[in-house]
Amino acid sequence: MKGFLSYLILWNLSKESMTGAEIARDLENRRGIKPSPGTLYPALKTLREKGLIEANKKKAYTLTKKGEDELKEASKEFSNIFYDVNDMFACCIPDSS
């Protein structure tokens, strides 16, 4: 998850508003690793300072328009880097046929 935390947070928030605890739980369910509060909350603070997310009074985070744009650009970059992911993992994933 290291290095991808901000991207994963933005991606999660593109689906629905979430609290920090909900984000942590979702990341644990999806990735098998729950980020510690000392990792998650500084990342959320940085995203807020950059204007990519905002929080309501109940501390549920949502994407801003700037955050949506940033996620689109990051997704394009991710796709460009990992366009051949199936080939990359062909050596490691057993053939299911």
VOGU-3710 file (C-alpha; in Angstrom, 3 decimals, decimal comma):
1> mkgflsylil> 0,000/0,000/0,000  2,983/2,248/0,582  3,159/4,897/-2,100  -0,412/4,307/-3,197  -2,257/5,417/-0,078  -3,314/8,827/-1,374  -4,493/7,295/-4,646  -6,461/4,603/-2,793  -8,057/7,203/-0,525  -9,128/9,310/-3,503
11> wnlskesmtg> -10,414/6,214/-5,301  -12,455/5,125/-2,244  -13,923/8,604/-1,834  -14,911/8,667/-5,502  -17,433/5,954/-4,638  -18,932/7,497/-1,475  -18,255/9,788/1,480  -16,394/7,996/4,250  -14,945/8,688/7,678  -11,313/7,918/8,392
21> aeiardlenr> -12,325/4,737/10,217  -14,445/3,630/7,244  -11,575/4,293/4,854  -9,217/2,245/7,037  -11,721/-0,624/7,240  -12,320/-0,585/3,492  -8,593/-0,628/2,756  -8,171/-3,544/5,131  -11,001/-5,451/3,434  -9,687/-4,754/-0,063
31> rgikpspgtl> -5,943/-4,951/0,494  -5,551/-7,064/3,617  -3,656/-4,273/5,360  -5,220/-1,701/7,652  -3,307/1,564/7,706  -2,499/2,813/11,174  -4,026/6,108/12,305  -0,504/7,546/12,242  -0,360/6,783/8,528  -3,942/7,432/7,453
41> ypalktlrek> -4,725/10,726/9,175  -1,589/12,579/8,023  -2,436/11,461/4,454  -5,987/12,759/4,875  -4,629/16,043/6,260  -2,311/16,447/3,276  -5,138/15,734/0,829  -7,283/18,350/2,605  -4,471/20,909/2,526  -4,082/20,338/-1,213
51> glieankkka> -7,816/20,923/-1,660  -8,447/17,408/-2,969  -10,871/16,355/-0,234  -13,056/18,056/2,340  -14,714/16,916/5,545  -18,157/17,703/6,887  -19,065/18,232/10,552  -19,358/14,467/11,048  -15,800/14,092/9,682  -16,955/12,248/6,583
61> ytltkkgede> -14,593/12,986/3,731  -15,628/13,687/0,137  -13,753/14,482/-3,047  -13,662/18,042/-4,274  -13,749/18,870/-7,982  -9,971/19,302/-7,782  -9,762/15,849/-6,152  -11,835/14,299/-8,943  -9,516/15,834/-11,521  -6,449/14,629/-9,619
71> lkeaskefsn> -7,865/11,095/-9,416  -8,518/11,052/-13,179  -4,941/12,133/-13,895  -3,494/9,652/-11,391  -5,609/6,860/-12,900  -4,303/7,690/-16,381  -0,740/7,625/-15,091  -1,334/4,354/-13,250  -2,795/2,823/-16,430  0,166/4,013/-18,500
81> ifydvndmfa> 2,634/2,480/-16,059  0,818/-0,819/-15,556  -0,799/-1,295/-18,976  0,789/-4,750/-19,236  -0,071/-5,953/-15,750  -1,437/-9,271/-17,067  1,910/-10,018/-18,718  3,757/-8,918/-15,593  1,919/-11,450/-13,438  1,730/-14,281/-15,983
91> ccipdss> 4,876/-15,775/-14,500  3,431/-15,823/-10,989  -0,230/-16,682/-11,325  -1,095/-20,317/-12,094  -3,138/-20,908/-15,209  -6,739/-21,620/-14,147  -7,612/-23,568/-17,291
//
